[in-house]
Amino acid sequence: MATSIAFLKRPLVAGLILGLAVAPGLGACTPDASAPGGQIASDDACSNQRGQLTSIGDYFTQAMVVGAVSGGALGALTGALVSGGDLESTLAGAAVGGVAGAAAGYYSAKAEANSSPAMLVGGVYKDIYSENQQIDRTTTAFRAVRACRTAEADRIRADYRAGRLTADEARAKLADVKKKFEWEIKYAEDVGGKMNERGEQYSYAASEISHFDGRTRPPAVTSASYQVAGPLLSRVASKSTRVRELPSTSSRQIGGLKAGEVVEARMVSGTSGQWMRIRLADGTPGFVSASLLVEPGKYRGETQTVASRAETQVSAPPPQSAGGVVQLAETNQIKQRALSDDVSESRSVLSSATFELDQPITLAPDRGDRSAA
């Protein structure tokens, strides 16, 4: 018996050490600040916006390491015990556990820390509610960065047209702004990946908690039910219409468009019916039935740039119950997807003419030393 106990202790200890060593590496993968575009000068016009984005993103980076450690340690222990303690299986268990075990690890840790189902529900509810608020802040910060970078590019082109910059100077400045924005997009992508990992933990916990109440169903997987693709298209609302949170008539209304309002839209696939994803004036993304959006040339009437804004949500949070936890977990998925779509659209901005000079411009005679675009 003493021999078998000693034998078990070796893989257990090794598993714990390897799990703790391997798991942090699974969660830490934010862009390197020393990479091209990562270092920001003190005179960067968008330094405040980037600072907001990275400070909020650190919340997900730090929190994910904790979740990965517990899952990695659990995976390492499992791999060690099943294999008889060989190093290769222990390492493999740690790697798998850091990814897959984190979901169960979060729920197990919460269950261990709470002595009753009611306390467990309350603890998980508080975590997801706080998470959703952080996702909102991150999304707002990323949209502010994008708006700042595109405005900066507009100013550079305006300076070139006014003769304050040569074409070479303007191109160099635009390239620098683009490089910074590329870094910020990569940062948002990595933060989004961590959000998704945490979302899996919360969905797992919500699914387990749903069993506490026979009337509550597990959270539905909504984040992968549609795809946004294709170029940005200019469209006009043919009449007043609702803007919904998801491409479904049963989805929550988050705003509206008035007849004649012009929006940038992208096609949506993988849904029942035809939908387009648009953006309201405050940057909030939403979905409108494609049949209610027409090409500008086909609209008979006066048009105006979209002025609608998302409707202020004054409804109370869901109750602290099994059903409330499930509702928050589903909202978490929707918010993650909205940020992912924002980042995807920003990738398309990089490949557009946003950071390029306009067509050749005839300059004043006294600035003839400047090259054409």
Secondary structure, DSSP 8 states (H G I E B T S, - for coil): -HHHHHHHHHHHHHHHHHHHHHHHHHH-----TTSTTTS--TT-TTHHHHHHHHHHHHHHHHHHHHHHHHHHHHHHHHHHHHHTS-HHHHHHHHHHIIIIIHHHHHHHHHHHH-SSHHHHHHHHHHHHHHHHHHHHHHHHHHHHHHHHHHHHHHHHHHHHHTTSS-HHHHHHHHHHHHHHHHHHHHHHHHHHHHHHHHHHHHHHHHHHHHTTSTT-------TTS-EEEEEEEEEEESS-EEEESSSSTTS-EEEEE-TTEEEEEEEEESSSS-EEEEE-TTS-EEEEEGGGEE-GGG--S--EE--------------SSHHHHHHHHHHHHHHHHHHHHHHHHHHHHHTTGGGS--S-----GGGTTS---
